[in-house]
Amino acid sequence: MPECFHPLMPITREGPIALVTFNRPEVRNAFDLSMWRGLQATMEALSAEEDLRCIVLRGAGEAAFSAGADIAAVGAERGTRALEDVYAAVLHTSFQSIRLCRHPVVAMIMGACVGGGAGIATMCDFRVGGEGIRFGITARNLGICYPYAEIDPVIQMVGIGVAAEILIEGRIFNGREAYEKGLLSRLVSDDAVPAEAMALARRIAEGSPLSARFHKAALRKLRGPSPISPDEDLAVNGFVETEDFHNAVGAFLAKRKPVWRGR
């Protein structure tokens, strides 16, 4: 049996490479709160391994890397400001566990990579995707305010202009567009994604692990500290108290378009 720190996140090994699979294909590998916690536990445990050289993240099946947060669980996990404050804290530490992991992390992207799934991918050091992927952050469709700390790597990767396309216009890019915008490190045919992602991981694993760990940390450190205060960070969660958010969640579950009232 594959090892795991969460039942829906099995880990398999190829020498010094760990392959983590988001195994919930029936809902396009969407994450509930326990999975966000499981991702953090998985990344922190793997980061502590001295003999590991690279981590590859992937979704089960070919339909989705991950559709992000499980909207069906919103009522139980995010319906109030108190719940959202807890959820946001878990989400933040989960995302940052990828960014702060000592080892290089590769996202193997097939199918939909949207919402929090795109958030996971943008935290990785490398992203390998196919022509047919769908890549975007869909926060605006639910009246969600995307967190500062998760916007930051998007800006560092693609700049303010493309970040505005993603967050404000709500663009969903195909593989070619995502590569041209700088969201993908490698673009290959859809059926070649697993092979290319693993080949990349093997090339990383062939190099000095100390050098890889230093350069990953150096690139992050050179970014400098975030200018956002803790109070500003916390204020983001206020979206959960808006009429628009609750109406949009209901519309999503009912498969209809939301009506925005700006309140």
Contacts in CASP RR format, 6 or more apart in sequence:
PFRMAT RR
TARGET T0000
AUTHOR 0000-0000-0000
METHOD contacts of the structure
MODEL  1
MPECFHPLMPITREGPIALVTFNRPEVRNAFDLSMWRGLQATMEALSAEE
DLRCIVLRGAGEAAFSAGADIAAVGAERGTRALEDVYAAVLHTSFQSIRL
CRHPVVAMIMGACVGGGAGIATMCDFRVGGEGIRFGITARNLGICYPYAE
IDPVIQMVGIGVAAEILIEGRIFNGREAYEKGLLSRLVSDDAVPAEAMAL
ARRIAEGSPLSARFHKAALRKLRGPSPISPDEDLAVNGFVETEDFHNAVG
AFLAKRKPVWRGR
2 10 0 8 1.000
2 11 0 8 1.000
2 12 0 8 1.000
3 10 0 8 1.000
3 11 0 8 1.000
4 10 0 8 1.000
4 11 0 8 1.000
4 42 0 8 1.000
5 11 0 8 1.000
5 38 0 8 1.000
5 41 0 8 1.000
5 42 0 8 1.000
5 45 0 8 1.000
6 34 0 8 1.000
6 35 0 8 1.000
6 37 0 8 1.000
6 38 0 8 1.000
6 39 0 8 1.000
6 41 0 8 1.000
6 42 0 8 1.000
8 22 0 8 1.000
8 23 0 8 1.000
8 24 0 8 1.000
8 35 0 8 1.000
9 20 0 8 1.000
9 21 0 8 1.000
9 22 0 8 1.000
9 23 0 8 1.000
9 35 0 8 1.000
9 38 0 8 1.000
9 39 0 8 1.000
9 42 0 8 1.000
10 20 0 8 1.000
10 21 0 8 1.000
10 23 0 8 1.000
11 18 0 8 1.000
11 19 0 8 1.000
11 20 0 8 1.000
11 21 0 8 1.000
11 42 0 8 1.000
11 46 0 8 1.000
12 18 0 8 1.000
12 19 0 8 1.000
12 21 0 8 1.000
13 19 0 8 1.000
14 198 0 8 1.000
14 201 0 8 1.000
14 202 0 8 1.000
15 205 0 8 1.000
16 51 0 8 1.000
16 52 0 8 1.000
16 53 0 8 1.000
16 54 0 8 1.000
16 205 0 8 1.000
17 52 0 8 1.000
17 53 0 8 1.000
17 54 0 8 1.000
17 55 0 8 1.000
17 56 0 8 1.000
17 198 0 8 1.000
17 201 0 8 1.000
17 202 0 8 1.000
17 205 0 8 1.000
18 46 0 8 1.000
18 49 0 8 1.000
18 52 0 8 1.000
18 54 0 8 1.000
18 55 0 8 1.000
18 56 0 8 1.000
19 55 0 8 1.000
19 56 0 8 1.000
19 58 0 8 1.000
19 198 0 8 1.000
20 42 0 8 1.000
20 46 0 8 1.000
20 55 0 8 1.000
20 56 0 8 1.000
20 57 0 8 1.000
20 58 0 8 1.000
21 58 0 8 1.000
21 59 0 8 1.000
21 60 0 8 1.000
22 29 0 8 1.000
22 31 0 8 1.000
22 35 0 8 1.000
22 57 0 8 1.000
22 58 0 8 1.000
22 59 0 8 1.000
22 60 0 8 1.000
22 65 0 8 1.000
22 66 0 8 1.000
23 29 0 8 1.000
23 59 0 8 1.000
23 60 0 8 1.000
24 30 0 8 1.000
24 31 0 8 1.000
24 35 0 8 1.000
24 60 0 8 1.000
25 59 0 8 1.000
25 60 0 8 1.000
25 61 0 8 1.000
25 63 0 8 1.000
25 64 0 8 1.000
27 67 0 8 1.000
27 70 0 8 1.000
27 72 0 8 1.000
28 63 0 8 1.000
28 64 0 8 1.000
28 66 0 8 1.000
28 67 0 8 1.000
28 112 0 8 1.000
29 59 0 8 1.000
29 60 0 8 1.000
29 64 0 8 1.000
29 65 0 8 1.000
29 66 0 8 1.000
29 67 0 8 1.000
29 68 0 8 1.000
30 66 0 8 1.000
30 67 0 8 1.000
30 68 0 8 1.000
30 69 0 8 1.000
30 70 0 8 1.000
30 71 0 8 1.000
31 39 0 8 1.000
31 66 0 8 1.000
31 68 0 8 1.000
31 69 0 8 1.000
31 70 0 8 1.000
31 116 0 8 1.000
31 117 0 8 1.000
32 69 0 8 1.000
32 70 0 8 1.000
32 73 0 8 1.000
32 77 0 8 1.000
33 73 0 8 1.000
33 77 0 8 1.000
33 87 0 8 1.000
33 90 0 8 1.000
36 90 0 8 1.000
36 91 0 8 1.000
36 94 0 8 1.000
37 90 0 8 1.000
37 94 0 8 1.000
38 94 0 8 1.000
39 94 0 8 1.000
39 97 0 8 1.000
39 98 0 8 1.000
39 120 0 8 1.000
40 90 0 8 1.000
40 93 0 8 1.000
40 94 0 8 1.000
40 97 0 8 1.000
43 55 0 8 1.000
43 94 0 8 1.000
43 97 0 8 1.000
43 98 0 8 1.000
43 101 0 8 1.000
43 105 0 8 1.000
44 97 0 8 1.000
44 101 0 8 1.000
46 52 0 8 1.000
46 55 0 8 1.000
46 101 0 8 1.000
46 103 0 8 1.000
47 97 0 8 1.000
47 100 0 8 1.000
47 101 0 8 1.000
47 102 0 8 1.000
47 103 0 8 1.000
49 103 0 8 1.000
52 103 0 8 1.000
53 103 0 8 1.000
53 104 0 8 1.000
53 204 0 8 1.000
53 205 0 8 1.000
53 207 0 8 1.000
53 209 0 8 1.000
53 212 0 8 1.000
54 103 0 8 1.000
54 104 0 8 1.000
54 105 0 8 1.000
54 106 0 8 1.000
54 201 0 8 1.000
54 202 0 8 1.000
54 204 0 8 1.000
54 205 0 8 1.000
55 101 0 8 1.000
55 103 0 8 1.000
55 104 0 8 1.000
55 105 0 8 1.000
55 106 0 8 1.000
56 105 0 8 1.000
56 106 0 8 1.000
56 107 0 8 1.000
56 108 0 8 1.000
56 197 0 8 1.000
56 198 0 8 1.000
56 201 0 8 1.000
57 98 0 8 1.000
57 105 0 8 1.000
57 106 0 8 1.000
57 107 0 8 1.000
57 108 0 8 1.000
57 120 0 8 1.000
57 121 0 8 1.000
57 124 0 8 1.000
58 65 0 8 1.000
58 107 0 8 1.000
58 108 0 8 1.000
58 110 0 8 1.000
58 194 0 8 1.000
58 197 0 8 1.000
59 65 0 8 1.000
59 66 0 8 1.000
59 108 0 8 1.000
59 110 0 8 1.000
61 110 0 8 1.000
62 110 0 8 1.000
62 111 0 8 1.000
62 190 0 8 1.000
63 110 0 8 1.000
63 111 0 8 1.000
63 112 0 8 1.000
64 110 0 8 1.000
64 111 0 8 1.000
64 112 0 8 1.000
64 113 0 8 1.000
65 107 0 8 1.000
65 108 0 8 1.000
65 109 0 8 1.000
65 110 0 8 1.000
65 111 0 8 1.000
65 112 0 8 1.000
65 113 0 8 1.000
65 117 0 8 1.000
65 120 0 8 1.000
65 121 0 8 1.000
65 133 0 8 1.000
66 112 0 8 1.000
66 113 0 8 1.000
66 114 0 8 1.000
66 116 0 8 1.000
66 117 0 8 1.000
66 120 0 8 1.000
67 112 0 8 1.000
67 114 0 8 1.000
67 115 0 8 1.000
67 116 0 8 1.000
67 117 0 8 1.000
68 114 0 8 1.000
68 115 0 8 1.000
68 116 0 8 1.000
68 117 0 8 1.000
68 118 0 8 1.000
68 119 0 8 1.000
68 120 0 8 1.000
69 91 0 8 1.000
69 115 0 8 1.000
69 116 0 8 1.000
71 142 0 8 1.000
71 249 0 8 1.000
71 252 0 8 1.000
71 253 0 8 1.000
72 253 0 8 1.000
74 249 0 8 1.000
75 249 0 8 1.000
77 83 0 8 1.000
77 87 0 8 1.000
78 84 0 8 1.000
78 87 0 8 1.000
78 240 0 8 1.000
79 240 0 8 1.000
79 246 0 8 1.000
80 240 0 8 1.000
80 241 0 8 1.000
81 237 0 8 1.000
81 238 0 8 1.000
81 240 0 8 1.000
81 241 0 8 1.000
83 240 0 8 1.000
84 237 0 8 1.000
84 238 0 8 1.000
84 239 0 8 1.000
84 240 0 8 1.000
85 234 0 8 1.000
85 237 0 8 1.000
88 147 0 8 1.000
88 236 0 8 1.000
88 237 0 8 1.000
91 147 0 8 1.000
92 147 0 8 1.000
92 149 0 8 1.000
92 150 0 8 1.000
95 119 0 8 1.000
95 120 0 8 1.000
95 123 0 8 1.000
95 149 0 8 1.000
95 150 0 8 1.000
96 123 0 8 1.000
96 149 0 8 1.000
98 105 0 8 1.000
98 120 0 8 1.000
98 123 0 8 1.000
98 124 0 8 1.000
99 123 0 8 1.000
99 153 0 8 1.000
99 220 0 8 1.000
100 220 0 8 1.000
102 213 0 8 1.000
102 216 0 8 1.000
102 217 0 8 1.000
103 209 0 8 1.000
103 212 0 8 1.000
103 213 0 8 1.000
103 216 0 8 1.000
104 125 0 8 1.000
104 126 0 8 1.000
104 204 0 8 1.000
104 212 0 8 1.000
104 216 0 8 1.000
105 123 0 8 1.000
105 124 0 8 1.000
105 125 0 8 1.000
105 126 0 8 1.000
106 124 0 8 1.000
106 125 0 8 1.000
106 126 0 8 1.000
106 127 0 8 1.000
106 128 0 8 1.000
106 197 0 8 1.000
106 200 0 8 1.000
106 201 0 8 1.000
106 204 0 8 1.000
107 113 0 8 1.000
107 120 0 8 1.000
107 121 0 8 1.000
107 124 0 8 1.000
107 126 0 8 1.000
107 127 0 8 1.000
107 128 0 8 1.000
107 197 0 8 1.000
108 128 0 8 1.000
108 129 0 8 1.000
108 193 0 8 1.000
108 194 0 8 1.000
108 197 0 8 1.000
108 198 0 8 1.000
109 121 0 8 1.000
109 127 0 8 1.000
109 128 0 8 1.000
109 129 0 8 1.000
109 130 0 8 1.000
109 133 0 8 1.000
109 135 0 8 1.000
109 184 0 8 1.000
109 193 0 8 1.000
110 129 0 8 1.000
110 130 0 8 1.000
110 133 0 8 1.000
110 190 0 8 1.000
110 193 0 8 1.000
110 194 0 8 1.000
111 132 0 8 1.000
111 133 0 8 1.000
111 134 0 8 1.000
111 190 0 8 1.000
112 133 0 8 1.000
112 134 0 8 1.000
113 121 0 8 1.000
113 133 0 8 1.000
113 134 0 8 1.000
113 135 0 8 1.000
113 136 0 8 1.000
114 134 0 8 1.000
114 135 0 8 1.000
114 136 0 8 1.000
114 137 0 8 1.000
114 138 0 8 1.000
114 172 0 8 1.000
115 136 0 8 1.000
115 137 0 8 1.000
115 138 0 8 1.000
115 139 0 8 1.000
116 137 0 8 1.000
118 135 0 8 1.000
118 136 0 8 1.000
118 137 0 8 1.000
119 137 0 8 1.000
119 150 0 8 1.000
121 127 0 8 1.000
121 135 0 8 1.000
121 183 0 8 1.000
122 150 0 8 1.000
122 153 0 8 1.000
122 154 0 8 1.000
122 157 0 8 1.000
122 183 0 8 1.000
123 150 0 8 1.000
123 153 0 8 1.000
125 216 0 8 1.000
126 185 0 8 1.000
126 186 0 8 1.000
126 200 0 8 1.000
127 183 0 8 1.000
127 184 0 8 1.000
127 185 0 8 1.000
127 186 0 8 1.000
128 184 0 8 1.000
128 185 0 8 1.000
128 186 0 8 1.000
128 188 0 8 1.000
128 193 0 8 1.000
128 196 0 8 1.000
128 197 0 8 1.000
128 200 0 8 1.000
129 175 0 8 1.000
129 178 0 8 1.000
129 179 0 8 1.000
129 184 0 8 1.000
129 186 0 8 1.000
129 187 0 8 1.000
129 188 0 8 1.000
129 193 0 8 1.000
129 196 0 8 1.000
129 197 0 8 1.000
130 175 0 8 1.000
130 184 0 8 1.000
130 187 0 8 1.000
130 188 0 8 1.000
130 189 0 8 1.000
130 190 0 8 1.000
130 192 0 8 1.000
130 193 0 8 1.000
131 174 0 8 1.000
131 175 0 8 1.000
131 176 0 8 1.000
131 187 0 8 1.000
131 189 0 8 1.000
131 190 0 8 1.000
132 174 0 8 1.000
132 175 0 8 1.000
132 190 0 8 1.000
133 174 0 8 1.000
133 175 0 8 1.000
133 178 0 8 1.000
133 190 0 8 1.000
134 172 0 8 1.000
134 173 0 8 1.000
134 174 0 8 1.000
135 172 0 8 1.000
135 173 0 8 1.000
135 174 0 8 1.000
135 175 0 8 1.000
135 177 0 8 1.000
135 178 0 8 1.000
135 183 0 8 1.000
135 184 0 8 1.000
136 166 0 8 1.000
136 170 0 8 1.000
136 171 0 8 1.000
136 172 0 8 1.000
136 173 0 8 1.000
137 146 0 8 1.000
137 154 0 8 1.000
137 166 0 8 1.000
137 167 0 8 1.000
137 170 0 8 1.000
138 170 0 8 1.000
138 172 0 8 1.000
139 145 0 8 1.000
139 146 0 8 1.000
139 167 0 8 1.000
140 167 0 8 1.000
140 168 0 8 1.000
140 170 0 8 1.000
141 170 0 8 1.000
141 248 0 8 1.000
141 252 0 8 1.000
141 258 0 8 1.000
142 245 0 8 1.000
142 248 0 8 1.000
142 249 0 8 1.000
142 252 0 8 1.000
142 258 0 8 1.000
143 239 0 8 1.000
143 242 0 8 1.000
143 244 0 8 1.000
143 245 0 8 1.000
143 248 0 8 1.000
144 239 0 8 1.000
144 245 0 8 1.000
145 236 0 8 1.000
145 237 0 8 1.000
145 238 0 8 1.000
145 239 0 8 1.000
146 167 0 8 1.000
147 233 0 8 1.000
147 236 0 8 1.000
148 226 0 8 1.000
148 228 0 8 1.000
148 232 0 8 1.000
148 233 0 8 1.000
148 236 0 8 1.000
149 226 0 8 1.000
149 228 0 8 1.000
149 233 0 8 1.000
151 163 0 8 1.000
151 167 0 8 1.000
152 223 0 8 1.000
152 226 0 8 1.000
154 163 0 8 1.000
154 166 0 8 1.000
154 167 0 8 1.000
155 163 0 8 1.000
156 223 0 8 1.000
157 182 0 8 1.000
157 183 0 8 1.000
158 166 0 8 1.000
158 181 0 8 1.000
158 182 0 8 1.000
158 183 0 8 1.000
162 181 0 8 1.000
162 182 0 8 1.000
162 183 0 8 1.000
165 171 0 8 1.000
165 181 0 8 1.000
173 181 0 8 1.000
173 183 0 8 1.000
175 184 0 8 1.000
175 187 0 8 1.000
176 187 0 8 1.000
178 184 0 8 1.000
178 187 0 8 1.000
179 186 0 8 1.000
179 187 0 8 1.000
185 200 0 8 1.000
186 196 0 8 1.000
186 197 0 8 1.000
186 200 0 8 1.000
188 196 0 8 1.000
204 212 0 8 1.000
239 245 0 8 1.000
242 262 0 8 1.000
242 263 0 8 1.000
243 261 0 8 1.000
243 262 0 8 1.000
243 263 0 8 1.000
244 258 0 8 1.000
244 260 0 8 1.000
244 261 0 8 1.000
244 262 0 8 1.000
244 263 0 8 1.000
247 258 0 8 1.000
247 259 0 8 1.000
247 261 0 8 1.000
248 258 0 8 1.000
248 260 0 8 1.000
250 258 0 8 1.000
251 257 0 8 1.000
251 258 0 8 1.000
251 259 0 8 1.000
252 258 0 8 1.000
END
